[in-house]
Amino acid sequence: NAGVTQTPKFRVLKTGQSMTLLCAQDMNHEYMYWYRQDPGMGLRLIHYSVGEGTTAKGEVPDGYNVSRLKKQNFLLGLESAAPSQTSVYFCASSRQVGNIQYFGAGTRLSVL
Amino acid sequence: KQEVTQIPAALSVPEGENLVLNCSFTDSAIYNLQWFRQDPGKGLTSLLLIQSSQREQTSGRLNASLDKSSGRSTLYIAASQPGDSATYLCAVTANQAGTALIFGKGTTLSVSS
């Protein structure tokens, strides 16, 4: 069982570069989420999706865009990376609202 | 705005001890509460989920309780083992938002043999 898979695992970007983080889940879950985890701040929700073709903003959405073209995939994009976006990014999915969320292993991103 | 606090931030105990991790939240109108475990450099693993109508949940050596009216939850770990060393995170699902988890900053547990 793969569960939730995130790619890449590590990435280093220069300020102003763009990149896309991919999250894939094989559990047929409706809900998918992107969080960032920073020292002293805990995990904070960036964007989420309640189904294919739908996305919504979370607590810290600025500087990020997302897309959910297929039910199993949730993409997080950084159009112009900034050092403040250096973080560990986690993707999660759940069957329905309020259900257990299953997390991927994370992507460690450094923006220089 | 819902805030989740976990005390203590770090805890060191010898193997075999029973221990309690604390979680408090400011708004009692929650949908449910989850406890997660995070190992260094890894993702989060859900340990227990307590619905707002429940008082406790048990899984093996873990027991989580919920007192919604006082805004508190505890995670009890019996007979701790070195393999329990990890960061434990508490998170609530707010009634209104319904979808987002609001996390505490975690308690880092170290169990020595």
Interface residues (C-beta under 8 A of the other chain):
Chain A: V4 Y31 Y33 G40 M41 G42 L43 R44 L45 Y48 V50 A56 G58 E59 F90 A92 V97 G98 N99 I100 Q101 Y102 F103 G104 A105 G106
Chain B: Y31 N32 Q34 F36 G41 K42 G43 L44 T45 S46 L49 Q51 L89 A91 T93 G98 T99 A100 L101 F103 G104 K105 G106
